[in-house]
Amino acid sequence: MIYKLYKTIYLDKYNKCYKNIITINKNPNDPALTTVLKQVSRQKLSPFEGFDCCKENNSCILAFIDPNTKEFLIEDNIDQVFSILIDNDYKIEYKMTKLIKDSKLICLISK
């Protein structure tokens, strides 16, 4: 199975700032990742952002969190995310990632 890792803009309402958190496009249903994935509601980033029935955006996203602090892992923590994935036998699909032109895409992974 192939999964996509994205950097996703998230509004941290507690600290009142935007963060580029690391998300995955679908749940891998892997017990090893249950402690590092958190489902959160997708938030409107702007009052002008409306519903688009043609887009396949779910109302929830799966974000990577630090297993100790439970804080969202941001793009600066990509090394931590890669370590978690590699330790759990996921592969980073470098060549396939290069085929996709999406500035929000970090990489494709597989298991």
C-alpha positions as CSV (number, residue, x, y, z in Angstrom):
1,M,0.0,0.0,0.0
2,I,1.2,3.5,-0.9
3,Y,0.6,6.5,1.4
4,K,1.2,10.2,0.9
5,L,2.8,12.4,3.6
6,Y,1.9,16.1,3.4
7,K,2.7,19.3,5.1
8,T,-0.7,20.7,6.1
9,I,-1.4,24.2,7.4
10,Y,-3.1,23.9,10.8
11,L,-4.4,26.7,13.0
12,D,-3.2,26.2,16.6
13,K,-6.1,28.0,18.4
14,Y,-4.3,27.7,21.8
15,N,-1.1,29.5,20.7
16,K,-2.9,31.5,18.0
17,C,-0.5,30.7,15.2
18,Y,-0.4,28.6,12.0
19,K,1.8,25.5,11.9
20,N,2.8,23.2,9.0
21,I,2.0,19.9,10.5
22,I,2.9,16.5,8.9
23,T,-0.2,14.5,7.9
24,I,-0.8,11.2,6.1
25,N,-3.5,10.8,3.4
26,K,-5.2,7.7,4.9
27,N,-5.0,5.5,8.0
28,P,-2.5,2.7,7.5
29,N,-4.3,0.7,10.3
30,D,-0.9,-0.2,11.7
31,P,-0.8,-0.9,15.4
32,A,2.8,0.4,15.5
33,L,1.6,3.9,14.4
34,T,-1.4,4.3,16.7
35,T,0.6,6.2,19.3
36,V,2.0,8.7,16.7
37,L,-1.1,9.5,14.7
38,K,-4.0,11.7,15.8
39,Q,-7.2,12.4,13.9
40,V,-8.2,16.1,14.0
41,S,-10.9,18.1,12.3
42,R,-9.9,20.0,9.2
43,Q,-10.3,23.7,9.9
44,K,-11.2,26.5,7.7
45,L,-8.2,28.8,7.4
46,S,-10.2,31.7,6.1
47,P,-13.8,32.8,6.3
48,F,-13.7,32.9,2.5
49,E,-12.9,29.2,2.3
50,G,-16.1,27.3,1.3
51,F,-17.2,23.8,0.6
52,D,-16.1,22.4,-2.7
53,C,-18.1,19.3,-3.7
54,C,-15.5,18.5,-6.4
55,K,-12.6,18.2,-4.0
56,E,-12.0,15.0,-2.1
57,N,-11.0,16.6,1.2
58,N,-12.2,14.8,4.2
59,S,-13.5,16.7,7.2
60,C,-10.7,15.0,9.3
61,I,-7.0,14.7,8.8
62,L,-4.5,12.3,10.3
63,A,-1.5,14.1,11.8
64,F,1.7,12.8,13.2
65,I,2.3,13.6,16.9
66,D,5.3,13.2,19.2
67,P,4.5,10.0,21.3
68,N,5.9,11.6,24.4
69,T,4.7,15.2,24.4
70,K,1.6,14.6,22.2
71,E,2.4,17.8,20.3
72,F,1.9,17.9,16.5
73,L,5.1,17.1,14.5
74,I,5.8,20.0,12.2
75,E,7.9,20.0,9.0
76,D,11.0,20.7,11.1
77,N,10.5,17.3,12.7
78,I,10.5,15.4,9.5
79,D,13.6,13.4,10.7
80,Q,11.6,12.2,13.6
81,V,8.7,11.1,11.3
82,F,11.1,9.3,9.0
83,S,12.8,7.5,11.9
84,I,9.4,6.3,13.2
85,L,8.4,5.1,9.7
86,I,11.8,3.4,8.9
87,D,11.8,1.7,12.4
88,N,8.4,0.2,11.5
89,D,9.5,-1.1,8.1
90,Y,8.0,1.6,5.8
91,K,10.0,2.7,2.8
92,I,10.3,6.2,1.4
93,E,9.5,6.0,-2.3
94,Y,11.8,8.7,-3.6
95,K,11.4,8.0,-7.4
96,M,7.6,7.9,-7.3
97,T,7.6,11.1,-5.2
98,K,9.5,12.9,-7.9
99,L,6.8,12.1,-10.4
100,I,4.2,14.1,-8.5
101,K,4.2,17.8,-8.7
102,D,2.6,19.0,-5.5
103,S,4.3,21.5,-3.3
104,K,2.5,20.2,-0.2
105,L,3.6,16.6,-0.7
106,I,6.6,15.6,1.4
107,C,6.9,12.1,0.0
108,L,5.3,8.8,-0.8
109,I,5.8,5.8,1.6
110,S,5.0,2.2,1.3
111,K,4.9,-1.0,3.4
